[in-house]
Amino acid sequence: MAREANSITVLLRITAFRRMWLALSTSSLGDWLGLLATTAMAAYLTKNASNFAQGAAVSGVLVFRLLPDLILGPIAGALVDRLDRRYVAMIGDTLAGLLYLSIPLVGNLGWLLAAQFLVEAVGLFSNPAKQALWVNIVPRERLAVANQLNYVSVYGMVPVAALLFALLIGQSIALSLLLAERTGEGATAPAGARG
């Protein structure tokens, strides 16, 4: 175990690795938050529809999240190899963030699903670019530990994103109730928030 800790410590002393690891962790947090937010928004946008329509909308988010893998997966990696990986990774994450920001601005289910498809399509290019950058940054003898640390940070962000999402939803509900009370419109909590 001490050897593993030493390997992690050695890796974190490499400035380029530390920056890349923090960027990937932040990107992963954004991806997980995006999944939670888009499924919640799909449910919200269909709140007045039937249960079937609401379930189909939430399921649609997941289908549109997986669809690019089936369509573009085989060619994305080959195209990434021909481009500058640093730019592909940075531009990909920036585009994904902008697409996520556009979803509530447009505010309809069709765009939510299209944007989800585009986010995942962009990820098919940026994710292999990020993985390839590891090889350039990490010494070969530390690559296995770096990959383990990467997987821990990617999937370790799931509970962090869930907690952060719950806190954001709680703050949103509290703010809505406060604004409704101050404007005299009567304080009514969203359907899922009533106890």
Secondary structure, DSSP 8 states (H G I E B T S, - for coil): -HHHHHHHHHHHTSHHHHHHHHHHHHHHHHHHHHHHHHHHHHHHHTTTS-HHHHHHHHHHHHHHHHHHHHHHHHHHHHHHTTS-HHHHHHHHHHHHHHHHHHHHHH--HHHHHHHHHHHHHHHHHHHHHHHHHHHHHS-GGGHHHHHHHHHHHHHHHHHHHHHHHHHHHHHHHHHHHHHHHHHTS-----GGG--
